[in-house]
Every structure is written in structure tokens, then in C-alpha cells.
């Protein structure tokens, strides 16, 4: 079986969360979607499971982090600086907050951070393919 990752996120409003993720490029997998959860696909190996608070609580007794806190920051590799900026614009236009952390521009790598409507931090970024492959050192 292919190694995969399923990122599980608690969301206050499943419909709003699903619309946000579709707007920034995820697709819904209806086989794993119902009124309590939505499976959102980034790639063949990366899924984000959006879970209502009630569904979330069926998996853990741990509390949902308070608004404004961060438990993780999730990074998404994109094809270029323009793709990073386009992702951020779409996030902002669809209920996310943009540039919640300082913009990172290191020449060979560029990234910005957004939150989804529930405050989960996503960091779309681009890295020079020559640096990523190890053929060129970071400058």
C-alpha cells in the first residue's frame, strides 16, 4: 500500500470548511464524506479530514485548541512564487486570514502563512528545484 497521510482537523462549520478547502485547490472524496466529516484530497497521498466537533470528540478526549493558538503548521509545496501568492489570495477571498506570520523570502525559498476559517495554519511555499534536489546549495 502507498504511504499516505490523513490530517484530521476539527471544524466548527463543515460546509464552510469544505467550501474553503475546495476554493484553494482540494477536491472532495465523496466516499469518505457525510454530515460529520469531509475527506479533502490534496494529492494521491495527502488527505485532509474535516471533522465536526462532535465527530472529533469521538476520536479523542483532548480539547480542541483555543482560537488563536497553533498546534501545527502545515506546509504545502507549490510550483512557484505566483502559485504561493495565488493560493494566499484564494484563501483570503474564501474566509481565511492571510500572512498570519511574517512572509518568508530567502531567495531560493518563498512562503506565506494563512489560516483556514477555523484557525488551522497552512504555509504554501515554493523552493527552487535545484536547491530542493541538492544540486545547488541554499544561498
N, C-alpha and C positions, 0 to 999 in steps of 0.2 A: 504494500500500500504506500502511496505517496505520502511523505511527511507533510502535514498541514498544520495550520494554526487557526484556532477559533477564538477570537477575542470576544468575551462576553461583557456587555455594558448595560447597566441599569438605566432605564429611561422613564421619565415621568409621563410622556405622551408618545405612545408608539407610532401613531400616524405622523406626527410632526417629525419625529426622529427618522422615520423611513423616508419621508419626503426630502429631508436634508441630505441623507446619505445617497439617495438616487441623484439629487442635484449635483453632487460633487463627483459622481462617476461610479458609484457602486451599483450593482444590479441585484434585484431581489431574487432569491431562490424560493419559489412558492412551496416546494415540497417540505420545507422546514419553517414555514411561516403560518401563524394563526393569530388569534386575537390577543395572545400573550407574548408573542415573540416574532421577530422577523430576521431571517437569515439574509445578510447583505454580502455580496461577493465582490472582492477586490481583484482576485486572481484565482487560478485553479487551486492554489494552496492557501489562500488567505480569505477567511470569512469573518465577518463581524456579526455577532448575535446580539440583537437589540432585545432586551428583556424588560417587560413591565416590572414595576417594583414588586408586585405580588409574585410574579414568576421568579424574579431574582431571589426573593426570600425563601423560595422552595429549594434553593441550592446552598444557601449559607445563612447563618445567624449573624454574621458580621454586618455592621451597619454600612449603609451607603455613605460614602464620603460627603461631607457638607459642601454646599455650593461654595465655589471659590477655592477649594482645595484641589490638590493633584495627587493622585496615587501613581499614575503612569503618564508618560508622554509617548505617543505612538507616532513613529516616523514612516512616511511613505515616499519611496524613491520615485521621482518623476523624470521625464526625458529632457528637461531644460528649465532655465530660469523663467521663460514665458509660461511654461506649464505650471510652475510653482505659483506664479502670480495669478494665473487664471483660476487655479484651484482655490486660492485665498479669496479672490473676488466672488466666486460662486458660493463659497462658504458664507461670506458676509451678506450676500444677497438672499440667502436662504435660512437666516436665523442664527448663524454662527457669529462669534466675535473674532475679529482679525487682529493679528500682531499682538497677541496677549503676552508675548515675550519679545525681547529685542530681536530684530531681523539679524540673521547670521550671514555675513558675506565675507568669505575667506578667499575669494578669487576662484579657487578650484572647487569650492562648495558654497551653495547658497540655499538658505532655508528660512521659512517663516512659520509661525505657530498660530493656529486657530483653535477655537473650541466649537464643539457642536452645541446645539441648544441646551444640552444637559451639563455642559461644562467639561466634557472629556477633551483633552488636549491632543491635537493632531499636528504633526510637523511635516508638511510636504517639503521635500528638499531635492536638490539636484547636485550631483557630484560629477566632475569631469571624468569621463570614462577611462582616460589614460591613468588618472590617479587611482580610480576605483580598481582597475586591473593590476595595479602595481608597476606599470610600465614607466610611470613618471612619479617622482616624489611630490608630496604636497609642498606648496610654496608658501 
